[in-house]
Amino acid sequence: MRFLLTTAALLFSLPQSADQPYELKGEAPGMTLKQFKSNHKHADCLRRSAAVTNCHVYDGVSFAGVAAQTFRGCATPECAFQGIFAYFIDGRLVRLRYAIAFGSANKVIAALKSKYGEPAVSTATSAKWTNSVGYLSVLDSPGLESRPLDSYTDITSALNDDRQGKDIRLQFSTRGSTWI
């Protein structure tokens, strides 16, 4: 009986997973809104509800040496689609997205392979890494033929949906689709 209790105690005390959220330029899901604002002094943050805050960083955004085509006060369409986008629930980052100049996926994927190894899934212009905590994805996102300035390369690190809690129903609108 003592052996069973000791074995059970050891099994339950072991960490369930050594996986961590995927980091993008020193930031990862799980960080606080306060930390994010400290890192990005000029972030435009909007509190959507008591639990939900979204932030957008326009100035000085780049990833893997590729700049975003955006700046504060920009009136062109690419500014709405490029920059850093951070989504917080109860003051904790759940999704971090960089959107940079379109056509950069291959360069970004090469840089992330050196840090995270081979992706679980990849195509010519996209890749996705996954673990038990979250995912990291890269893809070239072309705009409509009539709106080419809406094109960008998307780099996203997010927690898996089940890590956000079953009571949270959060919707982020992206080109008419919904991310929950």
Secondary structure, 3 states (H helix, E strand, C coil): CHHHHHHHHHHHHCCCCCCCCCCECCECCCCEHHHHHHHCCCCEEEECCCCEEEEEECCCCEECCEECCCCCCCCCCHHHHCEEEEEEECCEEEEEEEEECCCCHHHHHHHHHHHHCCCCEEECCEEEEECCCEEEEEEEECCCCCCHHHCEEEEEEEECHHHHCCCCCCCEEECCEEEC
